[in-house]
Amino acid sequence: MKKPNVSLIYNRKKAMKNMPLVKMEQDFHNDFRWWHYNKQTGEAVIVLCNYGNWRTIRILDLMWIVNLSQKDIKLLYYNKIYYTVEDVVHAMQYQNVTKV
């Protein structure tokens, strides 16, 4: 008795070709004060001050850093992120993206 020849056909999985990135504020290097990891929200916070007007830029996804200007990425690279001891792993992920 012959067994039937069975061939399986798999459909290709659909994958994103381009990762959607949020439009980020550019050229904030003149107003930069510091950046830190906020463990309550799980995001990096960039603190800016311009003539007494304090504001923040919140970065939820690591890849949003890539969408910054080259000067801003260099600024974040040379100014290390502030974090607490228990948040070292998550904070270093943000810091390591600036090295790329």
Backbone bond lengths (Angstrom), bond angles and torsions (degrees), N, CA, C in turn:
res aa  C-N    CA-C-N  psi(-1)  N-CA   C-N-CA  omega(-1)  CA-C   N-CA-C  phi
1 M - - - 1.431 - - 1.539 109.05 -
2 K 1.325 116.12 127.14 1.451 122.09 -177.93 1.524 111.37 -88.99
3 K 1.333 116.06 136.29 1.459 120.30 176.09 1.529 108.70 -83.90
4 P 1.335 116.89 141.35 1.470 118.62 179.50 1.534 110.56 -69.35
5 N 1.285 114.94 144.33 1.457 121.58 178.55 1.530 108.29 -81.24
6 V 1.330 116.95 116.69 1.459 121.67 -176.58 1.526 108.98 -112.20
7 S 1.300 115.05 128.97 1.464 119.09 175.05 1.533 108.24 -122.15
8 L 1.311 114.71 132.26 1.453 120.52 -179.63 1.521 109.91 -95.14
9 I 1.294 115.61 137.18 1.459 120.97 179.36 1.527 107.60 -114.83
10 Y 1.327 115.00 120.04 1.457 121.10 179.39 1.516 109.57 -103.18
11 N 1.299 115.53 135.83 1.458 119.89 173.45 1.529 108.75 -83.15
12 R 1.310 115.37 141.85 1.456 119.17 177.86 1.520 109.74 -64.93
13 K 1.313 115.62 140.28 1.453 119.82 177.65 1.516 109.43 -74.05
14 K 1.299 114.62 141.37 1.452 119.38 178.31 1.526 108.24 -81.90
15 A 1.311 116.01 129.29 1.458 121.46 -179.34 1.526 108.58 -130.32
16 M 1.304 114.65 152.87 1.461 118.79 177.14 1.518 109.24 -72.85
17 K 1.302 115.61 135.63 1.457 119.70 177.35 1.521 110.51 -87.02
18 N 1.295 116.24 -35.43 1.462 121.36 179.11 1.518 108.65 -126.00
19 M 1.314 115.38 132.44 1.455 120.36 178.43 1.524 109.53 -78.52
20 P 1.340 117.95 126.34 1.465 118.64 178.78 1.527 110.78 -71.63
21 L 1.320 116.09 128.74 1.456 121.40 -179.50 1.522 109.51 -117.48
22 V 1.296 115.63 142.94 1.455 121.17 177.92 1.525 108.96 -76.07
23 K 1.324 116.13 139.66 1.452 119.99 177.13 1.525 108.32 -67.40
24 M 1.321 116.30 124.59 1.468 121.91 -176.08 1.529 109.94 -107.18
25 E 1.309 114.95 152.91 1.458 120.73 174.50 1.530 108.74 -65.18
26 Q 1.295 116.83 137.96 1.461 122.30 -177.21 1.530 110.75 -109.29
27 D 1.318 115.60 155.27 1.465 124.31 171.93 1.533 113.49 54.18
28 F 1.311 114.94 54.94 1.461 120.20 175.48 1.526 111.39 -98.85
29 H 1.330 117.87 9.57 1.464 121.92 -172.61 1.536 113.08 -61.95
30 N 1.319 119.58 -25.94 1.473 120.50 178.95 1.527 112.15 -73.84
31 D 1.326 117.90 -28.16 1.464 122.17 -177.24 1.526 113.07 -97.85
32 F 1.316 118.38 -0.88 1.463 122.44 -173.44 1.526 112.04 -65.36
33 R 1.340 116.70 137.34 1.470 122.03 174.70 1.527 110.74 -116.14
34 W 1.332 117.79 -55.07 1.465 122.12 176.92 1.520 108.31 -164.50
35 W 1.329 115.75 171.80 1.457 120.24 171.24 1.508 108.85 -138.62
36 H 1.325 116.06 148.35 1.459 120.92 -175.93 1.529 110.09 -146.54
37 Y 1.334 115.18 163.87 1.462 121.51 176.83 1.516 108.83 -96.06
38 N 1.322 116.99 127.86 1.460 122.90 178.77 1.516 108.62 -102.35
39 K 1.334 117.40 110.33 1.459 119.54 -174.78 1.528 112.59 -75.84
40 Q 1.337 118.94 -22.48 1.463 120.17 178.08 1.534 111.30 -65.74
41 T 1.313 117.00 -38.78 1.456 120.82 -178.78 1.523 112.68 -103.13
42 G 1.327 117.50 -14.42 1.460 121.21 179.70 1.510 113.32 71.48
43 E 1.313 117.06 36.49 1.458 120.29 -178.03 1.522 110.60 -139.05
44 A 1.321 115.12 160.30 1.457 120.64 174.26 1.520 108.14 -87.66
45 V 1.321 115.96 140.55 1.457 121.42 -178.02 1.524 108.06 -121.33
46 I 1.322 116.02 122.73 1.461 121.95 176.41 1.523 106.98 -99.32
47 V 1.332 116.71 122.92 1.465 122.04 -177.09 1.522 108.54 -99.88
48 L 1.337 115.66 128.89 1.456 122.55 -178.29 1.529 109.79 -124.36
49 C 1.318 116.61 149.90 1.463 121.37 175.91 1.522 108.72 -143.12
50 N 1.326 115.52 126.60 1.454 121.44 178.39 1.524 108.11 -129.32
51 Y 1.333 117.12 104.26 1.460 123.42 179.26 1.530 111.70 53.64
52 G 1.331 116.64 46.76 1.460 121.11 176.99 1.512 115.25 86.64
53 N 1.318 118.71 -6.75 1.471 122.21 177.52 1.523 108.70 -92.54
54 W 1.327 116.33 105.06 1.458 121.55 -178.62 1.519 109.73 -89.39
55 R 1.324 116.31 137.58 1.466 121.42 175.61 1.512 109.20 -151.72
56 T 1.324 116.01 168.31 1.462 120.65 -177.88 1.518 110.52 -131.64
57 I 1.311 114.21 155.35 1.464 122.54 169.45 1.518 105.71 -118.49
58 R 1.311 117.29 124.12 1.457 121.73 -177.57 1.526 109.41 -103.63
59 I 1.341 115.76 129.69 1.458 122.07 -177.88 1.523 107.65 -115.71
60 L 1.331 116.03 106.36 1.454 121.03 -177.87 1.524 111.81 -83.75
61 D 1.304 117.08 -40.82 1.463 121.76 -177.72 1.522 109.63 -106.16
62 L 1.316 116.13 139.05 1.465 121.18 -179.16 1.525 112.68 -57.34
63 M 1.307 116.80 -38.09 1.456 120.41 -174.11 1.523 112.97 -73.13
64 W 1.305 118.17 -11.18 1.457 119.67 176.27 1.519 110.69 -65.55
65 I 1.325 117.63 -25.06 1.470 121.22 178.73 1.524 110.70 -62.21
66 V 1.317 116.78 -33.71 1.463 121.67 -179.98 1.522 110.62 -62.65
67 N 1.316 117.22 -25.40 1.462 122.09 -177.12 1.528 113.05 -83.21
68 L 1.322 117.71 0.49 1.464 121.58 177.50 1.526 110.23 -81.48
69 S 1.328 116.53 167.65 1.459 119.65 177.09 1.528 109.98 -72.66
70 Q 1.319 116.41 162.16 1.464 121.39 -177.07 1.532 111.32 -62.31
71 K 1.322 117.68 -39.45 1.466 120.85 178.68 1.521 111.13 -63.99
72 D 1.330 116.39 -39.70 1.465 119.95 -179.61 1.528 111.68 -68.55
73 I 1.314 117.31 -37.54 1.465 120.38 177.91 1.530 110.07 -65.92
74 K 1.328 117.11 -42.02 1.472 120.15 176.39 1.518 110.89 -61.97
75 L 1.324 116.65 -40.10 1.456 121.35 178.74 1.535 110.60 -60.73
76 L 1.323 117.22 -45.03 1.464 120.65 179.22 1.521 111.31 -68.08
77 Y 1.328 116.88 -31.33 1.460 120.60 178.60 1.537 111.19 -66.48
78 Y 1.330 116.71 -45.27 1.467 120.61 -177.18 1.528 113.04 -78.31
79 N 1.323 117.75 -25.42 1.464 121.88 176.11 1.521 107.51 -101.76
80 K 1.297 116.38 103.64 1.462 121.60 -174.56 1.529 110.82 -67.17
81 I 1.318 115.46 149.40 1.461 122.40 -178.03 1.528 110.17 -74.26
82 Y 1.332 116.34 140.82 1.463 121.63 175.69 1.525 108.77 -87.51
83 Y 1.324 116.39 141.72 1.468 121.01 -179.01 1.521 108.62 -159.58
84 T 1.328 115.44 163.54 1.464 120.42 173.82 1.521 108.36 -91.45
85 V 1.312 116.86 165.90 1.463 121.85 -174.05 1.527 111.65 -60.12
86 E 1.327 117.85 -39.68 1.464 119.64 -177.93 1.533 112.94 -73.88
87 D 1.326 117.93 -12.94 1.468 121.59 -179.59 1.514 113.67 -103.27
88 V 1.308 118.06 15.46 1.462 121.40 -173.60 1.527 112.28 -60.50
89 V 1.313 118.60 -38.56 1.465 120.90 -176.50 1.522 110.71 -65.63
90 H 1.326 116.78 -47.94 1.463 119.95 -177.96 1.526 111.71 -69.51
91 A 1.320 116.95 -40.10 1.462 119.95 -179.45 1.523 111.29 -65.94
92 M 1.321 117.25 -38.69 1.470 120.24 179.90 1.527 111.80 -68.49
93 Q 1.320 117.94 -24.74 1.462 119.48 175.02 1.522 110.15 -63.99
94 Y 1.329 116.60 -42.78 1.472 119.88 176.77 1.521 110.67 -65.56
95 Q 1.326 117.22 -42.72 1.458 120.62 -179.23 1.530 111.16 -64.92
96 N 1.322 117.32 -37.76 1.472 120.38 -178.72 1.519 112.74 -69.18
97 V 1.314 118.88 -26.99 1.464 120.59 177.08 1.517 109.92 -65.19
98 T 1.321 118.65 -32.37 1.453 120.72 179.06 1.529 112.42 -69.74
99 K 1.317 117.67 -19.35 1.469 121.27 178.34 1.522 112.14 -75.51
100 V 1.299 116.63 -23.53 1.461 120.97 -178.40 1.490 108.47 -75.84
